[in-house]
Amino acid sequence: MIYMISYDLHSPTQNRENVENDIKSFGTWCKYLTTTFLISTSSDLNAVSNKCISHLDGNDTMIISKVTKPIKGWLSQEQWDWISKNLQ
């Protein structure tokens, strides 16, 4: 399963390192934008959500969505290669 995770962290704590470590812990990942990742995992949406929101503050935001074909965008070849390899 491929999920897109996008977030915004706000003061006072901005736990960026903890949030990104949680996202990366699911295994294969690719960072596309400053605060947007794609992850490939066998975990379900609830498991991903529960772990990824554990370091958010009340004024932070995050959205997690399943990614399916087709997918379009303006990305580097390396990013498209990751998508092609992981989104089957």
Rosetta constraint file for C-alpha pairs under 8 A:
AtomPair CA 1 CA 40 HARMONIC 5.61 0.50
AtomPair CA 1 CA 41 HARMONIC 5.47 0.50
AtomPair CA 1 CA 42 HARMONIC 5.91 0.50
AtomPair CA 1 CA 43 HARMONIC 7.66 0.50
AtomPair CA 1 CA 44 HARMONIC 7.98 0.50
AtomPair CA 1 CA 66 HARMONIC 7.33 0.50
AtomPair CA 1 CA 67 HARMONIC 7.83 0.50
AtomPair CA 1 CA 87 HARMONIC 7.70 0.50
AtomPair CA 2 CA 38 HARMONIC 6.63 0.50
AtomPair CA 2 CA 39 HARMONIC 5.55 0.50
AtomPair CA 2 CA 40 HARMONIC 4.58 0.50
AtomPair CA 2 CA 41 HARMONIC 6.51 0.50
AtomPair CA 2 CA 66 HARMONIC 5.92 0.50
AtomPair CA 2 CA 67 HARMONIC 5.43 0.50
AtomPair CA 2 CA 68 HARMONIC 7.58 0.50
AtomPair CA 2 CA 86 HARMONIC 7.37 0.50
AtomPair CA 2 CA 87 HARMONIC 6.61 0.50
AtomPair CA 3 CA 38 HARMONIC 5.60 0.50
AtomPair CA 3 CA 39 HARMONIC 5.44 0.50
AtomPair CA 3 CA 40 HARMONIC 6.71 0.50
AtomPair CA 3 CA 64 HARMONIC 6.46 0.50
AtomPair CA 3 CA 65 HARMONIC 5.37 0.50
AtomPair CA 3 CA 66 HARMONIC 4.45 0.50
AtomPair CA 3 CA 67 HARMONIC 5.43 0.50
AtomPair CA 4 CA 36 HARMONIC 7.05 0.50
AtomPair CA 4 CA 37 HARMONIC 5.73 0.50
AtomPair CA 4 CA 38 HARMONIC 4.52 0.50
AtomPair CA 4 CA 39 HARMONIC 6.61 0.50
AtomPair CA 4 CA 63 HARMONIC 7.94 0.50
AtomPair CA 4 CA 64 HARMONIC 5.56 0.50
AtomPair CA 4 CA 65 HARMONIC 5.32 0.50
AtomPair CA 4 CA 66 HARMONIC 6.37 0.50
AtomPair CA 4 CA 67 HARMONIC 6.43 0.50
AtomPair CA 5 CA 36 HARMONIC 5.57 0.50
AtomPair CA 5 CA 37 HARMONIC 5.23 0.50
AtomPair CA 5 CA 38 HARMONIC 6.30 0.50
AtomPair CA 5 CA 39 HARMONIC 7.86 0.50
AtomPair CA 5 CA 62 HARMONIC 7.06 0.50
AtomPair CA 5 CA 63 HARMONIC 5.81 0.50
AtomPair CA 5 CA 64 HARMONIC 4.51 0.50
AtomPair CA 5 CA 65 HARMONIC 6.75 0.50
AtomPair CA 6 CA 35 HARMONIC 5.65 0.50
AtomPair CA 6 CA 36 HARMONIC 4.26 0.50
AtomPair CA 6 CA 37 HARMONIC 6.48 0.50
AtomPair CA 6 CA 62 HARMONIC 5.60 0.50
AtomPair CA 6 CA 63 HARMONIC 5.45 0.50
AtomPair CA 6 CA 64 HARMONIC 6.62 0.50
AtomPair CA 7 CA 35 HARMONIC 5.65 0.50
AtomPair CA 7 CA 36 HARMONIC 6.69 0.50
AtomPair CA 7 CA 60 HARMONIC 7.51 0.50
AtomPair CA 7 CA 61 HARMONIC 5.45 0.50
AtomPair CA 7 CA 62 HARMONIC 4.07 0.50
AtomPair CA 7 CA 63 HARMONIC 6.41 0.50
AtomPair CA 8 CA 35 HARMONIC 6.83 0.50
AtomPair CA 8 CA 60 HARMONIC 5.79 0.50
AtomPair CA 8 CA 61 HARMONIC 5.27 0.50
AtomPair CA 8 CA 62 HARMONIC 6.49 0.50
AtomPair CA 9 CA 14 HARMONIC 5.28 0.50
AtomPair CA 9 CA 15 HARMONIC 7.36 0.50
AtomPair CA 9 CA 16 HARMONIC 7.17 0.50
AtomPair CA 9 CA 56 HARMONIC 7.49 0.50
AtomPair CA 9 CA 57 HARMONIC 7.90 0.50
AtomPair CA 9 CA 59 HARMONIC 7.58 0.50
AtomPair CA 9 CA 60 HARMONIC 4.75 0.50
AtomPair CA 9 CA 61 HARMONIC 6.66 0.50
AtomPair CA 10 CA 14 HARMONIC 5.59 0.50
AtomPair CA 10 CA 57 HARMONIC 7.96 0.50
AtomPair CA 10 CA 59 HARMONIC 6.34 0.50
AtomPair CA 10 CA 60 HARMONIC 5.61 0.50
AtomPair CA 11 CA 59 HARMONIC 7.98 0.50
AtomPair CA 13 CA 57 HARMONIC 7.59 0.50
AtomPair CA 14 CA 57 HARMONIC 7.96 0.50
AtomPair CA 15 CA 19 HARMONIC 6.10 0.50
AtomPair CA 15 CA 55 HARMONIC 6.39 0.50
AtomPair CA 15 CA 56 HARMONIC 7.10 0.50
AtomPair CA 16 CA 20 HARMONIC 5.99 0.50
AtomPair CA 17 CA 21 HARMONIC 6.01 0.50
AtomPair CA 18 CA 22 HARMONIC 6.20 0.50
AtomPair CA 18 CA 55 HARMONIC 6.51 0.50
AtomPair CA 19 CA 23 HARMONIC 6.36 0.50
AtomPair CA 19 CA 52 HARMONIC 6.29 0.50
AtomPair CA 19 CA 53 HARMONIC 7.64 0.50
AtomPair CA 19 CA 54 HARMONIC 7.92 0.50
AtomPair CA 19 CA 55 HARMONIC 5.95 0.50
AtomPair CA 19 CA 56 HARMONIC 7.45 0.50
AtomPair CA 20 CA 24 HARMONIC 6.06 0.50
AtomPair CA 21 CA 25 HARMONIC 6.00 0.50
AtomPair CA 22 CA 26 HARMONIC 7.38 0.50
AtomPair CA 22 CA 51 HARMONIC 6.51 0.50
AtomPair CA 22 CA 52 HARMONIC 5.70 0.50
AtomPair CA 23 CA 37 HARMONIC 7.84 0.50
AtomPair CA 23 CA 39 HARMONIC 7.54 0.50
AtomPair CA 23 CA 52 HARMONIC 6.12 0.50
AtomPair CA 24 CA 28 HARMONIC 7.27 0.50
AtomPair CA 24 CA 29 HARMONIC 6.20 0.50
AtomPair CA 24 CA 39 HARMONIC 7.59 0.50
AtomPair CA 26 CA 39 HARMONIC 7.03 0.50
AtomPair CA 26 CA 40 HARMONIC 7.34 0.50
AtomPair CA 26 CA 41 HARMONIC 5.91 0.50
AtomPair CA 26 CA 43 HARMONIC 7.85 0.50
AtomPair CA 26 CA 48 HARMONIC 7.97 0.50
AtomPair CA 27 CA 39 HARMONIC 7.19 0.50
AtomPair CA 27 CA 40 HARMONIC 6.71 0.50
AtomPair CA 27 CA 41 HARMONIC 6.47 0.50
AtomPair CA 28 CA 39 HARMONIC 5.76 0.50
AtomPair CA 28 CA 40 HARMONIC 5.29 0.50
AtomPair CA 28 CA 41 HARMONIC 7.15 0.50
AtomPair CA 29 CA 37 HARMONIC 6.74 0.50
AtomPair CA 29 CA 38 HARMONIC 5.54 0.50
AtomPair CA 29 CA 39 HARMONIC 4.21 0.50
AtomPair CA 29 CA 40 HARMONIC 6.18 0.50
AtomPair CA 30 CA 37 HARMONIC 5.62 0.50
AtomPair CA 30 CA 38 HARMONIC 5.31 0.50
AtomPair CA 30 CA 39 HARMONIC 6.51 0.50
AtomPair CA 30 CA 79 HARMONIC 7.21 0.50
AtomPair CA 30 CA 82 HARMONIC 7.26 0.50
AtomPair CA 31 CA 35 HARMONIC 7.68 0.50
AtomPair CA 31 CA 36 HARMONIC 5.99 0.50
AtomPair CA 31 CA 37 HARMONIC 4.36 0.50
AtomPair CA 31 CA 38 HARMONIC 6.46 0.50
AtomPair CA 32 CA 36 HARMONIC 5.66 0.50
AtomPair CA 32 CA 37 HARMONIC 5.72 0.50
AtomPair CA 32 CA 38 HARMONIC 7.38 0.50
AtomPair CA 32 CA 75 HARMONIC 7.74 0.50
AtomPair CA 32 CA 79 HARMONIC 7.26 0.50
AtomPair CA 33 CA 37 HARMONIC 7.15 0.50
AtomPair CA 40 CA 86 HARMONIC 6.56 0.50
AtomPair CA 43 CA 47 HARMONIC 6.05 0.50
AtomPair CA 43 CA 48 HARMONIC 6.50 0.50
AtomPair CA 44 CA 48 HARMONIC 6.39 0.50
AtomPair CA 45 CA 49 HARMONIC 6.00 0.50
AtomPair CA 45 CA 64 HARMONIC 7.84 0.50
AtomPair CA 45 CA 65 HARMONIC 7.94 0.50
AtomPair CA 45 CA 66 HARMONIC 7.85 0.50
AtomPair CA 46 CA 50 HARMONIC 5.95 0.50
AtomPair CA 47 CA 51 HARMONIC 6.29 0.50
AtomPair CA 48 CA 52 HARMONIC 6.01 0.50
AtomPair CA 49 CA 53 HARMONIC 5.99 0.50
AtomPair CA 49 CA 64 HARMONIC 7.05 0.50
AtomPair CA 50 CA 54 HARMONIC 6.46 0.50
AtomPair CA 52 CA 56 HARMONIC 7.98 0.50
AtomPair CA 53 CA 62 HARMONIC 7.67 0.50
AtomPair CA 56 CA 60 HARMONIC 5.84 0.50
AtomPair CA 56 CA 61 HARMONIC 7.69 0.50
AtomPair CA 67 CA 71 HARMONIC 7.88 0.50
AtomPair CA 68 CA 87 HARMONIC 7.33 0.50
AtomPair CA 69 CA 87 HARMONIC 7.61 0.50
AtomPair CA 75 CA 79 HARMONIC 6.07 0.50
AtomPair CA 75 CA 80 HARMONIC 6.58 0.50
AtomPair CA 76 CA 80 HARMONIC 6.41 0.50
AtomPair CA 77 CA 81 HARMONIC 6.02 0.50
AtomPair CA 78 CA 82 HARMONIC 6.34 0.50
AtomPair CA 79 CA 83 HARMONIC 6.39 0.50
AtomPair CA 80 CA 84 HARMONIC 6.09 0.50
AtomPair CA 81 CA 85 HARMONIC 6.10 0.50
AtomPair CA 82 CA 86 HARMONIC 6.10 0.50
AtomPair CA 83 CA 87 HARMONIC 5.44 0.50
AtomPair CA 84 CA 88 HARMONIC 7.07 0.50
